[in-house]
């Protein structure tokens, strides 16, 4: 049954049946400490099975010389890991099963053993042992044929994803973030790799690095490597390049599965090379040397990432803020986003791993693809963290292309997603430009939905999108525009204050609560103030408030804990009235006093003359408006200079601006006729019901 026709055998369901078997002993939230480590353990032993006896024989002969841990055992196992125990899940004893199981795991090489230990199974496995169920669990898993010949790496990842989906949020609260569909991976890899002429055409055996800072269980990396192998087999590549993978993941079970998938993978040149050795466990956003960014200062040739959408970064806040305080000497110099979504922190981190420019001006190319939700395209006002992050990316000319993907192509979310392609070295014809591709209609409906994934990108559709990118032409689905198209100046407009003060003592209580200083006035002072204001009832000039406040405080027999300025301000806020027919107010310098209630903001497109904009867009509706020249841009860029200029630079990337399609609304008469018909049908139906 276990080694037969795999197409007729549902591994995920059979593994789930084992979880169902232990449900009275193991809490649902702890199922991951049973099904995931046992599935992985069975996978490891199936891979080692062909050379198991030879390794054990070698161990017996050389234990005194090499000990239990030595790389020489890998040459016998023909894998980058080994196990020197005679145990298998199917041969563990029925008594003392837990001790034997732990001894079996301890007999693995350190790289494999560290994976198993990350699951923290001690308490759960101990409970199974106590209730005489551990032996049966081991036997059941020992029946599955999880050899690579029977179940591919991608199929193992899909089994894992199905299990996560069954477990729900109790098992992995962010489980939806760890699986990037294969079609999305193929598109990202195609766009990042295939435009690299040296990679595709070199026959010199080049070595390139590939990094995923949010690697989950390494689906992005393994599928990317699979696609490169496929291109080579189809002779789309002259010679196979050696790709050295790097990654980091904070969720323990996913890290274990990801590291295992690469540990089990052949390189094509050496069966004993451990491709998992640079898959680190840690939190990418932290800066701590032990638990944070595992590769500080290191740069990479290729970067692929699908960071979690809407991930809060509260627990990383202190570390992130400290890193941001370093400016552009740190990873988050451009700014920080809302605490509720760290997507743009991952985006900055990704760019920090680009190769640096040498003193002679040369640079080794880095290329990246990152999948993000819609919000990083436009969230945040001008001058905010998100806007400044986009500004930095655009000004440094890192953004090459953004692809709008179809909805409903991810397993656990149906939201709109976008693939960003970034590079530190654009070709000359694309410098200062960004390509937008609307691929939202490029989708093929699945015969059967997989969770929330109802559509996929076919290979033909992937090729079509990639070709739009390579060609770099303007079409109905593609535009190429200057980076400045996404930038604007947010200016402050003012209008003159036309106001008088209408003293009305019936509003006196409002005056006393208009500010904190006013609320602290003693009762006798408040009464004296009310009497003084009563003598001035009626309309007064705006400047009268200052004169009255100074005179009242000076005339009071004892010292008042209140100065003239807050009193005058309170009088104006309580008794002030405006009227567009009154005269414009001037200050002591003869300058127009702006009306704070009429202050407004305008987003002036980059490069447009302010005067022309005001003439066409503002003055026809507010002829007395003007731009406040005192509000200037205070952005400090990588050169440590204040940008300056009137208005604050803002950024946003709008697909609707370029791809909006007008849809003619239905004829109102047709809608009215349909409503009338529905009303008639309903009336007929109700009559039939009540007549019955």
C-alpha positions as CSV (number, residue, x, y, z in Angstrom):
1,X,0.0,0.0,0.0
2,X,2.7,2.4,1.0
3,X,5.1,1.8,-1.8
4,X,2.6,1.2,-4.6
5,X,0.9,3.6,-7.0
6,X,1.6,7.0,-5.4
7,X,-1.1,8.7,-7.5
8,X,-3.7,6.6,-5.7
9,X,-2.3,7.3,-2.3
10,X,-3.0,10.5,-0.4
11,X,0.0,10.9,1.9
12,X,-1.4,14.1,3.5
13,X,-4.6,12.3,4.5
14,X,-2.9,9.2,5.7
15,X,-0.5,11.3,7.9
16,X,-3.5,13.2,9.2
17,X,-5.1,9.9,10.1
18,X,-2.2,9.3,12.4
19,X,-2.8,12.7,14.0
20,X,-6.4,11.6,14.5
21,X,-5.2,8.4,16.1
22,X,-3.4,10.4,18.9
23,X,-6.0,13.0,19.3
24,X,-7.1,11.9,22.8
25,X,-3.5,12.2,24.1
26,X,-2.1,15.1,22.0
27,X,-3.7,18.5,21.8
28,X,-4.6,19.8,18.4
29,X,-2.1,22.7,18.8
30,X,0.7,20.1,19.3
31,X,-0.1,17.9,16.2
32,X,2.9,19.6,14.5
33,X,5.1,17.9,17.0
34,X,3.9,14.5,15.8
35,X,3.1,14.6,12.1
36,X,5.8,17.0,10.9
37,X,8.9,15.5,12.6
38,X,7.9,12.0,11.9
39,X,7.2,12.7,8.2
40,X,10.6,14.3,8.0
41,X,12.3,11.5,9.9
42,X,10.8,9.0,7.5
43,X,11.9,11.0,4.5
44,X,15.5,11.1,5.8
45,X,15.6,7.4,6.4
46,X,14.1,6.6,3.0
47,X,16.8,8.7,1.4
48,X,19.5,6.9,3.4
49,X,18.1,3.4,2.9
50,X,20.2,2.4,-0.2
51,X,23.5,2.9,1.7
52,X,22.4,2.4,5.3
53,X,24.1,-1.0,5.8
54,X,27.3,0.2,4.3
55,X,27.4,3.2,6.6
56,X,26.7,1.1,9.6
57,X,29.5,-1.3,8.6
58,X,31.9,1.6,8.1
59,X,31.0,3.0,11.5
60,X,31.7,-0.3,13.3
61,X,35.1,-0.5,11.6
62,X,36.1,3.2,12.2
63,X,34.3,4.4,15.3
64,X,37.5,4.3,17.4
65,X,39.3,6.3,14.7
66,X,36.7,8.8,13.5
67,X,34.1,8.7,16.3
68,X,30.4,9.1,15.7
69,X,30.6,12.3,13.7
70,X,32.9,12.6,10.7
71,X,32.5,13.8,7.2
72,X,34.0,10.6,5.8
73,X,30.7,8.8,6.6
74,X,29.1,11.1,3.9
75,X,31.2,9.5,1.3
76,X,29.8,6.2,2.2
77,X,26.2,7.4,2.4
78,X,26.7,9.3,-0.8
79,X,24.7,12.1,0.8
80,X,25.6,15.3,2.8
81,X,24.3,13.5,5.9
82,X,24.2,10.1,7.4
83,X,23.0,7.9,10.3
84,X,25.2,5.4,12.0
85,X,22.4,3.5,13.8
86,X,20.8,0.2,12.7
87,X,17.4,1.5,13.8
88,X,14.6,2.5,11.5
89,X,11.1,3.7,12.5
90,X,9.8,0.2,11.6
91,X,12.4,-1.6,13.8
92,X,12.2,0.4,17.0
93,X,11.4,-1.8,20.0
94,X,7.9,-1.9,21.5
95,X,9.3,-1.2,25.0
96,X,11.6,1.7,25.7
97,X,10.6,3.2,22.3
98,X,11.3,6.8,23.3
99,X,14.8,6.1,24.4
100,X,15.5,4.1,21.3
101,X,14.0,6.8,19.1
102,X,16.2,9.5,20.7
103,X,19.2,7.3,20.3
104,X,18.3,6.9,16.6
105,X,18.0,10.6,16.1
106,X,21.3,11.2,18.0
107,X,23.0,8.9,15.5
108,X,22.3,11.3,12.6
109,X,25.0,13.7,11.5
110,X,24.9,17.1,13.2
111,X,23.2,18.9,10.3
112,X,20.3,16.4,10.2
113,X,20.1,16.1,14.0
114,X,19.8,19.9,14.4
115,X,16.7,19.8,12.1
116,X,15.0,17.2,14.2
117,X,15.8,18.9,17.4
118,X,14.1,22.2,16.3
119,X,10.7,20.5,16.6
120,X,10.9,20.4,20.4
121,X,9.0,17.2,20.7
122,X,10.1,16.0,24.1
123,X,6.9,16.5,26.1
124,X,4.5,15.3,23.4
125,X,6.6,12.2,22.5
126,X,6.9,11.4,26.2
127,X,3.1,11.6,26.6
128,X,2.7,9.1,23.7
129,X,5.2,6.8,25.3
130,X,3.4,7.0,28.6
131,X,0.2,5.9,26.9
132,X,1.8,3.1,24.9
133,X,1.2,4.9,21.6
134,X,4.6,6.0,20.4
135,X,5.6,2.5,19.1
136,X,2.4,2.4,17.0
137,X,3.0,5.9,15.6
138,X,6.6,4.9,14.6
139,X,5.3,1.8,12.9
140,X,2.7,3.7,10.9
141,X,5.1,6.3,9.7
142,X,7.6,3.5,8.9
143,X,5.2,2.1,6.3
144,X,5.2,5.2,4.1
145,X,7.4,5.1,1.1
146,X,8.8,8.7,1.1
147,X,11.8,8.0,-1.1
148,X,12.8,10.7,-3.6
149,X,11.9,8.2,-6.4
150,X,8.4,7.9,-5.1
151,X,7.8,11.5,-3.8
152,X,9.6,14.5,-5.2
153,X,10.9,17.4,-3.2
154,X,8.0,19.6,-4.4
155,X,5.5,16.9,-3.6
156,X,6.9,16.7,-0.1
157,X,6.5,20.5,0.2
158,X,2.9,20.2,-0.9
159,X,2.2,17.4,1.6
160,X,3.6,19.7,4.3
161,X,1.4,22.5,3.1
162,X,-1.7,20.4,3.1
163,X,-1.0,19.3,6.6
164,X,-0.5,23.0,7.7
165,X,-3.8,23.8,6.0
166,X,-5.5,21.0,7.9
167,X,-4.0,22.0,11.2
168,X,-5.2,25.6,10.8
169,X,-4.0,28.7,12.7
170,X,-3.5,26.7,16.0
171,X,-0.6,24.9,14.5
172,X,1.2,27.8,12.7
173,X,-0.3,31.1,13.2
174,X,1.3,32.5,10.0
175,X,1.1,29.3,8.0
176,X,-0.2,31.0,4.9
177,X,3.0,32.9,4.5
178,X,5.3,29.9,4.0
179,X,4.2,28.5,0.7
180,X,4.7,30.3,-2.6
181,X,2.9,28.6,-5.5
182,X,5.1,27.0,-8.0
183,X,3.7,29.1,-10.9
184,X,4.5,32.3,-9.1
185,X,8.0,31.0,-8.3
186,X,8.5,30.2,-12.0
187,X,7.5,33.6,-13.0
188,X,9.8,35.3,-10.5
189,X,12.7,33.1,-11.3
190,X,12.2,33.5,-15.0
191,X,12.2,37.3,-14.8
192,X,15.2,37.5,-12.4
193,X,17.4,34.8,-13.9
194,X,16.7,34.5,-17.6
195,X,17.6,38.1,-18.4
196,X,21.1,37.4,-17.2
197,X,23.1,36.7,-20.4
198,X,26.2,35.6,-18.5
199,X,24.2,33.0,-16.5
200,X,22.4,31.7,-19.5
201,X,25.3,31.6,-21.9
202,X,28.5,31.1,-19.9
203,X,30.3,27.7,-20.2
204,X,33.0,28.6,-17.6
205,X,31.2,26.9,-14.6
206,X,30.3,30.1,-12.9
207,X,29.1,30.1,-9.3
208,X,26.2,32.4,-8.2
209,X,24.6,33.0,-4.8
210,X,20.8,32.9,-4.3
211,X,19.3,34.3,-1.1
212,X,15.8,34.2,0.4
213,X,15.5,36.3,3.6
214,X,12.0,34.8,4.4
215,X,12.6,31.3,3.1
216,X,9.8,29.4,4.9
217,X,10.4,25.8,3.9
218,X,12.6,26.9,1.0
219,X,10.0,26.4,-1.7
220,X,11.2,29.5,-3.5
221,X,14.8,28.2,-3.5
222,X,14.1,24.6,-4.4
223,X,11.6,25.5,-7.2
224,X,14.1,28.0,-8.5
225,X,16.8,25.4,-8.6
226,X,14.4,23.0,-10.3
227,X,13.7,25.6,-13.0
228,X,17.4,26.1,-13.7
229,X,17.9,22.4,-14.0
230,X,14.9,22.3,-16.4
231,X,16.4,25.0,-18.5
232,X,19.7,23.2,-18.7
233,X,18.1,19.9,-19.7
234,X,16.2,21.8,-22.4
235,X,19.5,23.4,-23.5
236,X,18.2,26.9,-22.8
237,X,21.4,27.3,-20.8
238,X,24.9,26.6,-22.3
239,X,26.2,25.0,-19.1
240,X,24.8,24.6,-15.6
241,X,25.8,27.3,-13.3
242,X,26.4,26.4,-9.7
243,X,23.9,28.1,-7.4
244,X,24.7,28.3,-3.7
245,X,21.5,28.9,-1.7
246,X,21.3,31.1,1.4
247,X,18.2,31.6,3.5
248,X,16.8,32.6,6.9
249,X,13.5,31.6,8.7
250,X,12.2,32.3,12.1
251,X,9.3,29.7,12.3
252,X,11.0,26.5,13.7
253,X,9.0,23.8,11.9
254,X,9.2,25.6,8.5
255,X,12.9,26.2,9.0
256,X,13.4,22.5,9.7
257,X,11.4,21.4,6.6
258,X,13.2,23.9,4.4
259,X,16.7,23.0,5.6
260,X,15.8,19.3,5.2
261,X,14.6,19.8,1.6
262,X,18.0,21.3,0.7
263,X,19.9,18.8,2.7
264,X,18.3,16.0,0.7
265,X,19.0,17.7,-2.6
266,X,21.8,16.7,-5.1
267,X,23.9,19.5,-6.6
268,X,24.5,17.7,-9.9
269,X,28.3,17.9,-9.2
270,X,28.7,16.4,-5.8
271,X,26.2,14.1,-4.0
272,X,27.8,15.0,-0.6
273,X,27.7,18.8,-0.9
274,X,25.3,20.1,1.8
275,X,23.2,22.7,0.1
276,X,21.4,23.4,3.5
277,X,24.5,24.7,5.3
278,X,23.6,28.3,4.8
279,X,19.9,28.0,5.7
280,X,19.9,29.9,9.0
281,X,17.4,29.9,11.9
282,X,16.6,33.5,13.0
283,X,14.6,36.6,12.6
284,X,15.7,38.6,9.6
285,X,14.5,41.9,10.9
286,X,16.6,41.7,14.1
287,X,20.2,42.9,14.2
288,X,21.4,40.6,17.0
289,X,24.3,38.5,15.9
290,X,22.8,35.2,17.3
291,X,19.1,35.5,16.4
292,X,18.9,38.2,13.8
293,X,20.2,38.9,10.3
294,X,22.4,35.8,9.7
295,X,24.5,37.3,7.0
296,X,25.5,40.8,8.1
297,X,27.5,42.6,5.4
298,X,27.2,39.8,2.9
299,X,25.8,40.5,-0.6
300,X,24.2,38.2,-3.1
301,X,23.8,37.8,-6.9
302,X,20.1,36.8,-6.7
303,X,17.4,37.4,-4.1
304,X,13.9,35.9,-4.0
305,X,11.4,36.6,-1.3
306,X,7.7,36.3,-0.5
307,X,7.6,38.0,3.0
308,X,4.5,37.6,5.2
309,X,1.8,40.1,4.4
310,X,0.7,42.3,7.2
311,X,3.3,41.0,9.6
312,X,3.5,43.1,12.7
313,X,7.0,44.0,13.9
314,X,6.3,44.9,17.5
315,X,8.7,42.4,18.9
316,X,11.5,43.6,16.6
317,X,10.6,47.3,17.2
318,X,13.6,48.2,19.4
319,X,16.1,46.5,17.1
320,X,14.6,48.0,13.9
321,X,14.5,51.5,15.4
322,X,18.1,51.2,16.5
323,X,19.1,50.0,13.0
324,X,17.1,52.8,11.4
325,X,18.9,55.3,13.6
326,X,22.1,54.4,11.8
327,X,20.7,56.1,8.7
328,X,22.0,54.6,5.5
329,X,24.8,53.0,7.3
330,X,22.1,50.5,8.5
331,X,19.5,48.5,6.7
332,X,16.5,50.7,7.3
333,X,17.9,54.2,6.6
334,X,15.1,55.2,4.3
335,X,12.4,54.9,7.0
336,X,10.1,52.5,8.8
337,X,6.6,51.6,7.9
338,X,3.5,51.2,10.1
339,X,4.1,48.8,13.0
340,X,1.2,46.7,11.6
341,X,3.0,45.7,8.4
342,X,6.7,45.0,8.1
343,X,6.7,44.3,4.3
344,X,8.7,47.4,3.5
345,X,11.3,46.5,6.1
346,X,11.9,43.2,4.2
347,X,12.1,45.2,1.0
348,X,14.8,47.4,2.4
349,X,16.6,44.4,3.9
350,X,16.6,42.8,0.5
351,X,18.2,45.8,-1.1
352,X,20.8,46.0,1.6
353,X,22.1,42.6,0.3
354,X,22.8,44.0,-3.2
355,X,26.5,44.1,-4.2
356,X,28.2,47.5,-3.6
357,X,29.8,49.7,-6.1
358,X,33.6,49.6,-6.2
359,X,35.9,52.6,-6.0
360,X,36.5,52.5,-9.7
361,X,32.7,52.8,-10.3
362,X,32.2,49.2,-11.4
363,X,29.6,47.0,-9.7
364,X,28.7,43.3,-9.7
365,X,25.0,43.0,-10.7
366,X,22.4,41.9,-8.1
367,X,18.9,41.1,-9.1
368,X,15.9,40.5,-6.9
369,X,12.2,39.5,-7.1
370,X,9.9,40.1,-4.1
371,X,6.1,39.4,-3.9
372,X,4.2,42.0,-2.0
373,X,0.6,43.0,-1.3
374,X,-0.8,46.2,-2.9
375,X,-0.2,48.6,0.0
376,X,3.6,49.1,-0.4
377,X,2.8,50.7,-3.8
378,X,1.0,53.6,-2.3
379,X,0.6,53.6,1.5
380,X,1.8,56.5,3.6
381,X,1.5,60.2,3.1
382,X,4.3,62.4,1.6
383,X,7.2,62.4,4.1
384,X,6.1,59.2,5.8
385,X,8.2,56.1,6.2
386,X,6.6,54.1,3.4
387,X,6.7,57.1,1.0
388,X,10.3,57.8,1.8
389,X,11.2,54.1,1.3
390,X,9.7,54.2,-2.2
391,X,11.4,57.6,-2.8
392,X,14.8,56.1,-1.9
393,X,14.3,53.1,-4.2
394,X,13.2,55.3,-7.1
395,X,16.0,57.9,-6.6
396,X,18.6,55.1,-6.4
397,X,17.0,53.6,-9.5
398,X,16.7,50.1,-8.0
399,X,13.1,49.4,-9.2
400,X,13.1,47.8,-12.6
401,X,9.6,46.4,-13.0
402,X,6.3,45.7,-11.1
403,X,3.9,43.0,-12.3
404,X,0.3,43.0,-11.1
405,X,-0.5,39.4,-10.5
406,X,-4.0,37.8,-10.8
407,X,-6.0,37.5,-7.6
408,X,-6.8,34.1,-6.1
409,X,-3.5,32.5,-7.1
410,X,-2.1,31.9,-3.6
411,X,-3.1,29.1,-1.3
412,X,-4.1,31.1,1.8
413,X,-5.1,34.5,0.5
414,X,-7.1,35.9,-2.4
415,X,-5.8,39.5,-2.2
416,X,-4.1,41.4,-5.0
417,X,-0.4,40.8,-5.1
418,X,2.5,42.3,-7.0
419,X,5.9,41.0,-8.1
420,X,8.6,43.7,-7.8
421,X,11.8,43.2,-9.9
422,X,14.8,45.2,-8.5
423,X,18.4,45.5,-9.5
424,X,21.5,47.6,-8.7
425,X,22.6,47.8,-12.3
426,X,20.0,48.5,-15.0
427,X,21.0,48.4,-18.6
428,X,21.5,51.8,-20.2
429,X,18.1,51.8,-22.0
430,X,16.2,51.3,-18.8
431,X,18.0,53.6,-16.5
432,X,15.7,56.1,-14.8
433,X,12.7,54.1,-16.0
434,X,10.2,51.6,-14.5
435,X,8.1,49.1,-16.3
436,X,4.6,48.3,-15.1
437,X,3.0,45.1,-16.4
438,X,-0.7,44.4,-15.8
439,X,-0.9,40.6,-15.7
440,X,-4.1,40.5,-13.7
441,X,-6.0,38.8,-16.6
442,X,-3.2,36.2,-17.3
443,X,-4.7,33.3,-15.4
444,X,-6.0,29.8,-15.9
445,X,-8.8,28.4,-13.8
446,X,-7.9,25.3,-11.8
447,X,-10.2,22.3,-12.3
448,X,-10.3,22.0,-8.5
449,X,-9.4,24.9,-6.2
450,X,-6.5,24.3,-3.8
451,X,-7.6,26.1,-0.6
452,X,-8.0,29.7,-1.8
453,X,-6.0,29.2,-5.0
454,X,-8.6,29.1,-7.8
455,X,-6.3,30.2,-10.6
456,X,-2.8,29.5,-11.8
457,X,-0.3,30.9,-14.3
458,X,0.2,28.5,-17.2
459,X,3.6,28.1,-18.7
460,X,2.4,30.0,-21.8
461,X,1.2,32.9,-19.6
462,X,4.5,33.0,-17.7
463,X,6.4,33.1,-21.0
464,X,4.1,35.9,-22.2
465,X,4.7,38.0,-19.1
466,X,8.4,37.4,-19.2
467,X,8.5,38.4,-22.9
468,X,6.8,41.7,-22.2
469,X,9.5,42.3,-19.6
470,X,12.4,41.4,-22.0
471,X,11.0,43.3,-24.9
472,X,10.3,46.4,-22.8
473,X,7.7,47.7,-25.1
474,X,4.5,49.7,-24.6
475,X,1.4,47.6,-25.0
476,X,-2.1,47.4,-23.5
477,X,-0.5,45.4,-20.7
478,X,2.8,47.1,-20.4
479,X,4.1,50.7,-19.9
480,X,7.6,52.0,-19.3
481,X,7.7,55.4,-17.6
482,X,10.3,57.6,-15.9
483,X,10.7,57.1,-12.1
484,X,9.6,60.7,-11.6
485,X,6.1,59.7,-12.8
486,X,5.6,58.2,-9.3
487,X,6.8,61.3,-7.5
488,X,5.1,64.6,-6.6
489,X,5.5,67.6,-4.4
490,X,2.9,67.9,-1.6
491,X,2.6,71.7,-1.1
492,X,0.6,73.5,1.6
493,X,-1.8,76.1,0.3
494,X,-3.1,79.0,2.5
495,X,-5.9,81.4,2.2
496,X,-6.3,84.7,4.1
497,X,-8.0,85.0,7.4
498,X,-11.1,87.3,7.3
499,X,-12.3,87.3,10.9
500,X,-13.6,89.4,13.8
501,X,-14.2,88.6,17.5
502,X,-17.9,88.6,18.6
503,X,-17.7,88.8,22.4
504,X,-20.7,86.9,23.8
505,X,-20.6,86.0,27.5
506,X,-23.1,83.2,27.0
507,X,-20.1,81.2,25.6
508,X,-18.0,81.9,28.7
509,X,-18.0,78.3,29.8
510,X,-16.7,77.3,26.4
511,X,-13.9,79.8,26.9
512,X,-12.9,78.2,30.3
513,X,-12.7,74.7,28.7
514,X,-11.0,75.8,25.4
515,X,-7.5,75.0,26.7
516,X,-5.6,73.5,29.7
517,X,-4.3,76.9,31.0
518,X,-7.9,78.3,30.9
519,X,-9.3,75.3,32.8
520,X,-7.0,76.0,35.7
521,X,-8.2,79.6,36.4
522,X,-9.3,80.2,39.9
523,X,-13.0,81.0,40.4
524,X,-12.5,84.6,41.4
525,X,-10.2,85.2,38.4
526,X,-12.8,83.6,36.1
527,X,-15.5,85.8,37.4
528,X,-13.4,88.9,37.0
529,X,-12.6,87.8,33.4
530,X,-16.3,87.3,32.7
531,X,-17.2,90.8,34.0
532,X,-14.4,92.4,31.9
533,X,-15.5,90.6,28.7
534,X,-19.1,91.6,29.4
535,X,-18.1,95.3,29.1
536,X,-16.6,94.5,25.7
537,X,-19.6,92.6,24.3
538,X,-20.1,92.8,20.5
539,X,-17.8,92.8,17.6
540,X,-14.1,93.6,18.1
541,X,-11.1,93.5,15.8
542,X,-8.8,90.4,15.7
543,X,-6.0,92.4,17.3
544,X,-8.2,93.4,20.1
545,X,-7.8,90.0,21.8
546,X,-4.1,90.7,22.4
547,X,-4.8,94.2,23.8
548,X,-7.6,93.0,26.0
549,X,-5.5,90.0,27.4
550,X,-2.5,92.2,28.3
551,X,-4.8,94.8,29.9
552,X,-6.7,92.3,31.9
553,X,-3.6,90.6,33.3
554,X,-2.0,93.9,34.1
555,X,-5.0,95.3,35.9
556,X,-5.7,92.3,38.1
557,X,-4.6,93.1,41.7
558,X,-2.7,89.8,42.3
559,X,-0.4,87.7,40.1
560,X,-2.3,85.4,37.6
561,X,-0.8,82.1,36.5
562,X,-1.7,82.9,33.0
563,X,0.1,84.9,30.3
564,X,-1.5,87.1,27.7
565,X,-0.8,84.8,24.7
566,X,-2.9,81.7,25.7
567,X,-5.7,84.0,26.9
568,X,-5.8,85.8,23.6
569,X,-5.7,82.5,21.7
570,X,-8.6,81.2,23.8
571,X,-10.7,84.3,23.2
572,X,-10.2,84.0,19.4
573,X,-11.0,80.3,19.3
574,X,-14.2,80.8,21.4
575,X,-15.5,84.1,20.1
576,X,-13.9,84.3,16.6
577,X,-16.1,84.4,13.5
578,X,-15.1,84.5,9.8
579,X,-16.8,85.9,6.8
580,X,-15.6,86.0,3.2
581,X,-16.9,89.5,2.9
582,X,-14.7,91.0,5.6
583,X,-11.3,92.5,5.1
584,X,-8.1,90.4,5.0
585,X,-6.2,90.4,8.3
586,X,-2.5,91.5,8.4
587,X,0.0,90.8,11.1
588,X,2.4,93.4,12.6
589,X,4.8,93.0,9.7
590,X,2.0,93.7,7.3
591,X,1.8,90.1,6.0
592,X,-1.4,88.3,5.4
593,X,-2.5,86.1,8.3
594,X,-3.5,82.6,7.0
595,X,-6.8,81.1,8.0
596,X,-6.0,77.7,9.7
597,X,-9.4,76.4,8.7
598,X,-8.8,77.0,5.0
599,X,-5.3,75.4,4.9
600,X,-5.2,72.7,2.2
601,X,-2.7,70.5,0.4
602,X,-2.0,69.9,-3.2
603,X,0.0,67.1,-4.9
604,X,1.8,68.7,-7.8
605,X,3.2,66.3,-10.3
606,X,7.0,66.1,-10.5
607,X,8.4,68.8,-12.8
608,X,5.2,70.8,-13.2
609,X,5.5,74.5,-12.7
610,X,3.9,75.5,-9.4
611,X,2.4,78.7,-11.0
612,X,0.9,76.7,-13.8
613,X,-0.6,74.2,-11.4
614,X,-2.1,76.9,-9.2
615,X,-3.5,78.8,-12.3
616,X,-5.2,75.7,-13.7
617,X,-6.2,73.6,-10.6
618,X,-6.6,75.9,-7.6
619,X,-7.1,79.6,-8.4
620,X,-10.3,79.1,-10.4
621,X,-11.9,77.8,-7.2
622,X,-10.0,79.8,-4.6
623,X,-8.6,83.0,-6.2
624,X,-7.0,84.2,-3.0
625,X,-5.0,81.0,-2.3
626,X,-1.2,80.9,-2.3
627,X,1.5,78.3,-1.7
628,X,3.2,78.4,1.7
629,X,6.9,78.8,0.9
630,X,7.9,78.0,4.4
631,X,7.0,74.3,4.2
632,X,10.1,72.6,2.6
633,X,11.3,69.1,2.1
634,X,13.5,67.9,4.9
635,X,14.5,64.5,3.5
636,X,18.1,63.5,4.2
637,X,19.3,61.2,1.5
638,X,22.2,58.7,1.3
639,X,24.5,61.7,0.7
640,X,23.6,63.2,4.1
641,X,22.3,66.4,2.5
642,X,18.9,67.9,3.1
643,X,16.9,67.7,-0.1
644,X,15.2,71.1,0.3
645,X,12.7,72.7,-2.0
646,X,9.2,73.9,-1.4
647,X,6.8,71.2,-0.6
648,X,7.4,67.6,0.7
649,X,8.3,65.0,-1.9
650,X,5.8,62.1,-1.9
651,X,5.7,58.8,-3.9
652,X,3.0,56.4,-5.0
653,X,2.8,53.8,-7.8
654,X,-0.7,53.6,-9.3
655,X,-1.6,50.9,-11.8
656,X,-5.1,52.4,-12.4
657,X,-3.4,55.6,-13.8
658,X,-2.1,53.5,-16.7
659,X,-4.4,50.6,-17.0
660,X,-7.8,51.9,-16.0
661,X,-10.5,50.6,-18.3
662,X,-13.8,52.5,-18.4
663,X,-16.8,50.3,-18.1
664,X,-20.0,51.7,-19.6
665,X,-22.7,51.6,-16.9
666,X,-26.0,49.9,-17.7
667,X,-28.8,51.9,-19.1
668,X,-30.9,53.4,-16.1
669,X,-34.1,52.4,-17.9
670,X,-33.0,48.8,-18.2
671,X,-32.2,48.7,-14.4
672,X,-35.6,50.2,-13.6
673,X,-37.3,47.6,-15.8
674,X,-35.4,44.8,-14.1
675,X,-36.4,46.1,-10.6
676,X,-40.0,46.4,-11.7
677,X,-39.9,42.8,-13.0
678,X,-38.4,41.6,-9.7
679,X,-41.1,43.4,-7.7
680,X,-43.9,41.8,-9.8
681,X,-42.3,38.4,-9.4
682,X,-42.1,38.9,-5.7
683,X,-45.7,40.0,-5.4
684,X,-46.8,36.9,-7.4
685,X,-44.8,34.7,-5.2
686,X,-46.2,36.1,-2.0
687,X,-49.8,35.7,-3.3
688,X,-49.1,32.1,-4.0
689,X,-47.7,31.5,-0.5
690,X,-50.6,33.1,1.3
691,X,-53.3,31.5,-1.0
692,X,-51.8,28.1,-0.1
